[in-house]
Amino acid sequence: MADADTAHESVTLPFPRPRSSLPPLSESLSRPPARPQPVLDPAEEDLAWRGFSGWAMLPSFAICSLLSAAVIAAGWYAHQNDWLRIGVTHWMVVGTCSSIWAMQLFRWAYRSITVTVRLTPMHLFRDGGFLYPPQTPIPLANIQDVRTGGSLWDRMLGTGWVEIRSDAEAEPVRLEGIYRPGLFAQQIRQTIHEAEEQRIQSMRVPLSGGRIGGIGEFGSPIG
């Protein structure tokens, strides 16, 4: 009987209890919540952001309207003189006008959405969209001159171009379709001026002590 009882006797091994990784409830309630760590953004700060203004394409919309009117008039004239059948004339007019406006709307949407100019404290970034290769940023320290201009239509619509002359570019860079180009050019000049003042301030080394007139660093006469 003793052997049978021994055989059925359970043996409990001293395994340690699993420790919880969470702190006690009382400690978690008394401890203030941890503040989220700020995410460091390596990108430069945006001072101004410009794109291709849709108002700059208003003259081209007027030209497309004139072309469409000319195509419709030509189709009507051809039909009146029985040069073409009515079905052929109809589809020629519809196809030509549709092609004109499809191309114009694509140009308007592409320029308005993808063409951007970004001004930062150090560079002027340009993006011509996915149809053009990436463009090298222009360092503000290399810019020599900033000019503005535009046609009569541009001045009436408040748009124009901004031309950048820089040591980093062989040819002047002209930014087309800028809304209020004079204001954007003034922002570029102001940013260049502030960057130059900051560079000069960083080059100045403050005197640690002593005066120039023959007094050493610790107040002892020199020589």
Buried (B, 14 or more C-beta within 10 A) or exposed (E): EEEEEEEEEEEEEEEEEEEEEEEEEEEEEEEEEEEEEEEEEEEBEEBBEBBBBBBBBBBEEEEBEEBBEEBBEBBEEBBEEEEBEEEEBEEBBEEBBEEBBEEBEEBBEBBBEBBBBBBBBEBBBBBBEEEEEEEEBBBBBBBEEBEBEBEEBBEEBBBBBBBBBBEEEEEEBEBBBBBBBBEBBEBBBEBBEEBEEEEEEEEEEEEEEBEEEEEEEEEEEEE
